[in-house]
């Protein structure tokens, strides 16, 4: 009887492992996402000013390969990457913004530069894991090099902190598509919704 029980348990473990290997849901969950914070919000900046943006997120994710869906630390910082679209507001027949990556210089105070091999036309950053391994965090500086009306939009459509003044009045002269920002990128049309939370507007003069 004991021998049969041991054989059954071994077969069950093998079956469970096989199920996990073939199960598309076996792996890590997505992380909780970022709330983006602009440290020095203001309506207008001058050329060579620095706009500082930082954020952090829990390093814990759910491991669906464990029996109890355990909460674990994900040590792959690339799973926590973020990107930013610097957009110059400009009225057109089908768009009201254009990507203006070269109108800015970028510096990373916390984190790492990252340049994916696919077409993206955005500025990517990967975060660093905190010393106590509870959070991933980054801090970047965006330095204007040209004048105009601009917006910074999250590539992953993460929101900016709701306590900030996001200067949405800057967009009033370009609001031709019912509170939507539309721009072309890599041959596709991109649309940004939730205008009053997911974009930071400003003027460079």
N, C-alpha and C positions, 0 to 999 in steps of 0.2 A: 504493500500500500504506500509506504514512504517513497519507494522508487518511482511509482506512478505519479505521485504528487510532485516530485522533483522534476520529472520529465515534463509534466504539464506546465510547471512554472517556467522552465527554460523555453518551451515552445511559445508560451504567452509573451515572454520578453522579446523573443525573436520576432514575433508577429507585430508587437507594438513598435519595435525599432523599424521594421519594414514599412509599417504604416506611416511613420514619421518621415522617412526618407522619400516616400512617394506623395506626401501630402503637401499641397501648395501652401497651406496655412502654417506649415511648420517653419518657424523662423522668428525673427524679432518683429515687434510692432513698430510703427512709426513713432518718433518721439513727439512730445506734446506740442512742439512748435515754439516760435518766438513772439514776444511782444517787443516791438522795436522802440527805442527811446532816443530822441534827439536831445543832446545835452545842452545845446545853445540855440534854442529856437528863436527866430526873429523873422520879420517879414522880408527884409532885404539884407543882402550880403554884398561885400565888395570883392573884386577879383583878388585872389590869393588869401581870402579868409578860409578858415577850415570849419566845415560842418561835421560835428562829431556824432556818430551813431553807435550805440552799443546795445547788447542784449545778452540774455542768458537763458538756458533751458535745462531742465532736469536731465541727467545722464541716464536715468532709469527707463527701461523699456520692458515690455512683456515678452518673455521667451515662450513661444507657443510650442516649443519642442519638449518642454518639461511637463510632467504629469499635472501639476497644479498651476500652470501658466505663471511661473514665478516672475517676480520683478527683479531684473538684473541690470548691471551696468553695461552699456554698449561702449566698447573701447574703440570703435571705428569712427573717428572724427568726421570722415567723409559723409557719414549718414546724417550729420548735423550741419552740413554746408548750407550757406545762404547766398543769394545773389541779389543785386540791385540794378534796376534800370534807371539811369539818369535820362529824363525825358525833357526835351525842349518843347514847350507848348507852341503850337503853330496851326492855324486854321487851314483846313483843306477840304476837298469835296467828300472824302471818305475817312479822313483821320483828323485828329486835333493835337497830335503830338508826334515827335520823331525822336528816335534814340540818339543821344548826344554824348556818347561815351568819351569822345575826345575833347569835350568841352570842360573836362574835369581831370584833376590829378588825384590819385588815391594813395593813401598811406594806411598801414595796419599797425595799430598800437598793441592790439592783443589778437592773436590768431595767425593765420597763414594765407598767403595768396594762393589762388587755385585757378588754373586755366584749363577747362575741359576741352577735349578734342572735337566735340560737336559744335555746330553753329549756335551761338547764344547771344552775342552782342550785349553782354551784361558784365558787371563786375562781381566776381565770386570771392568768397572768403570761407575758410574752414576754421572752426573755433578751437580753443584749447580746453583741455580738461582741467578743472580746478584741482588744487592740491589735495583736497579731501575727497575728490572724485565724485562729488554730488552733482556738479553742473558743468555744462559746456558754455563757454562765453567768448564773445568777440567784441572788439572796438575798432572802428575804422574812421578815418578822416577823409572827407570829400572836399576838394579844393577847387572852386570855380576858376576857369581860365577865360571865360567869355561872358558877355552880358546877355540878358534875356529873362524870360519867364520860364520857370522850370518846375519839375516835380521829380521826386525820388520815389520809386515804386518798388516794392518787394517782388523779387522774381518768383518767390513761393507764395505770394499774396498773403504774407503775414501782416497783422495789423500793427499800426503805431499805437503807442500808449494813449489811452483815451483822455488822460489829463492834459495832453499837449494841445496847444493851438497850432493846427496844421495849415493855417493860412489858406483855407479853401476859397477865399475871396479872389485870390490870384487867378483862379480857374474861370471866373465868371465870364470873361471875354472869349473863352474858348469852349463854353458849355453848349455845344451844338448837337449833342447826341444823348440828351436826357440823362445827364450826370455820369456819362461813360467817358473814359479815356480810351481812344483808339489809336493804335500805331502799328506800323509794319515791322516785322522782324523775321529775318531768314526766310523770306518768301511767304510768310503767313501773316494774317491779321490778328493782332492781340487786342484784347479788351480788358480794361480794369473796371471792376464794379466797386460798390461800397466806397464811393468817392471820399466821403468825409472820415474815413478811418484808415484806409489802406495806402494813402499817398501823402507825402509831405511836400507842400508847395512853397515856393519862395521866388524872390526876384534877385537877380544879380545886376548891379548897376555901378 
